[in-house]
Amino acid sequence: MTKTNPILDWLHRDDKIIATPEGYDVVSAADLAPGKPLTVEENGKPYRYDPDHNTNLVIRGDAYDALEGLAQLDPAMPAPQLIYIDPPYNTGTIFKDYDDGLNHAEWMGMMQTRLQALQEQLADTGSIWVHLDDSEMAYARVLLDEIFGRDSFIAQIVVEINPKGRQLDRYFAACHDYLLVYAKNKDKLKLEPGTTKAVNPADFPLEDKQGRYRLLPLRNTNKKFNPRTARTMAYPLYANEGTGEVRTSPFDGAQEVMPVFGDLTPAVWRWSSATAYVRRNELIARTVRGRKGPRLDVYQIDRMHPGRRKKLKTIWPSKEIGSSDSAKLALRKQFGEDVQFATPKPEPLIERIIDSATEPGDYVMDVFAGSGTTGVVASRMGRYFVMAEREADTVKQHIRMRLDRAGIDYQELVVEPR
Ligand SMILES: C[S@@+](CC[C@H](N)C(=O)[O-])C[C@H]1O[C@@H](n2cnc3c(N)ncnc32)[C@H](O)[C@@H]1O
């Protein structure tokens, strides 16, 4: 029997779930009518992308219809380097702005249809970030594995979106959401999930004329790696105990140093000998008092240079990225009590994602735009955006208002259901 990757099965798995004015409809791929073109909101004329003028787009219409409209553009727009989506979580709640209660299979079909279209549009170097909570996260992850490939999985980030916890929950007071991050192609992926803000000077306790630094063992501390599993990484270095100088070949006053664990069993270095040669001035030898007596070991001098980025961890606390409450408060302060979107995301969260996944000038796409947080932040950071939002009232009352208030130029387009 051939073994295949496990996949999910549900009613209408092989069909497309398309938007209708009232909700969604199931259509077999064979009967699917072609998507309608994107038209300009002010005059109803077909939209043409001008490659000489990058532009921000807000598309009023369903995500799938919008993606089909974008796919028809000739010339095509640049592919988005980042797709962030914050679709309805399927919590069963009917929010003032949108209904968040599809049945499970319908939600799966709705997402599958749209994720497949998103996968096609994402840049080869890009990543997709899908924001969900426990209602559907596990199913979405398997779906993403299938559409993007298990090998393309990058991270599942826990976002502390509600630090107080939802006290009305039945058993536990849920306080987190998830970000599922996938690459289009891991070999080409451009992604630097780091932040300069998170670098803590206290992590660099030593100081010399060049500034603060710390010493990191050059030895690979992971016991999985040893001369049997990583043969080429076990080689001798040569070090002078008095001066701390380290070289890859013998020199006067030097002694040989091999990588060993604390119990003196053989270990390996983290750098190849070629890297150790090129970066030899970043190495220093120190005498350590190990369990089996003093011995010479080799360290990397790791400096806290300005602009240094610290790798982001996979739990994002609300004190770093804001919360649902802080996002609502920020909007209330800007626009007053009357204009409140039910589920806005905090701007610092979106800023962190955009900073990790894009460079200035890149395109960012969000086809479940809500109040338009992604566009506002992307533009502030010098990126372009393409947003789609199904609810006309949300586009009018929230997206337009936020973009206009921020003085952001954009073109508003419409796509009709097919
Ligand atoms: C959770 S909200 C997004 C909130 C947004 N991230 C923000 O910061 O304001 C989800 C949005 O997706 C929209 N939506 C739901 N289904 C959609 C679809 N099929 N196509 C486009 N938008 C959709 C809803 O109307 C809602 O505004």
The ligand as a Tripos MOL2 file, in Angstrom:
@<TRIPOS>MOLECULE
LIG
   27    29     1     0     0
SMALL
NO_CHARGES

@<TRIPOS>ATOM
      1 C1        -10.8820   39.7610   12.1490 C.3       1 LIG1
      2 S1        -11.3960   40.9400   11.0230 S.3       1 LIG1
      3 C2         -9.8930   41.6690   10.4950 C.3       1 LIG1
      4 C3         -9.4460   42.7670   11.4050 C.3       1 LIG1
      5 C4         -8.2380   43.5140   10.9200 C.3       1 LIG1
      6 N1         -7.0410   42.7180   11.0010 N.3       1 LIG1
      7 C5         -8.0580   44.8150   11.6680 C.2       1 LIG1
      8 O1         -6.9930   45.0390   12.2670 O.co2     1 LIG1
      9 O2         -8.9750   45.6010   11.7060 O.co2     1 LIG1
     10 C6        -11.8880   39.9660    9.6630 C.3       1 LIG1
     11 C7        -12.4380   40.7720    8.5050 C.3       1 LIG1
     12 O3        -12.5670   39.9130    7.3770 O.3       1 LIG1
     13 C8        -13.7180   40.2910    6.6510 C.3       1 LIG1
     14 N2        -14.1150   39.1460    5.8150 N.ar      1 LIG1
     15 C9        -14.7910   38.0390    6.2040 C.ar      1 LIG1
     16 N3        -14.9210   37.2070    5.1630 N.ar      1 LIG1
     17 C10       -14.3180   37.7830    4.1110 C.ar      1 LIG1
     18 C11       -14.1240   37.4100    2.7650 C.ar      1 LIG1
     19 N4        -14.5830   36.2450    2.2970 N.pl3     1 LIG1
     20 N5        -13.4510   38.2460    1.9550 N.ar      1 LIG1
     21 C12       -12.9940   39.4440    2.4010 C.ar      1 LIG1
     22 N6        -13.1620   39.8630    3.6620 N.ar      1 LIG1
     23 C13       -13.8000   39.0410    4.5090 C.ar      1 LIG1
     24 C14       -14.7200   40.6480    7.7360 C.3       1 LIG1
     25 O4        -15.7500   41.4620    7.1950 O.3       1 LIG1
     26 C15       -13.8300   41.3540    8.7470 C.3       1 LIG1
     27 O5        -13.8190   42.7280    8.5050 O.3       1 LIG1
@<TRIPOS>BOND
     1     1     2 1
     2     2     3 1
     3     2    10 1
     4     3     4 1
     5     4     5 1
     6     5     6 1
     7     5     7 1
     8     7     8 2
     9     7     9 1
    10    10    11 1
    11    11    12 1
    12    11    26 1
    13    12    13 1
    14    13    14 1
    15    13    24 1
    16    14    15 ar
    17    14    23 ar
    18    15    16 ar
    19    16    17 ar
    20    17    18 ar
    21    17    23 ar
    22    18    19 1
    23    18    20 ar
    24    20    21 ar
    25    21    22 ar
    26    22    23 ar
    27    24    25 1
    28    24    26 1
    29    26    27 1
@<TRIPOS>SUBSTRUCTURE
     1 LIG1         1 GROUP 0 **** ****
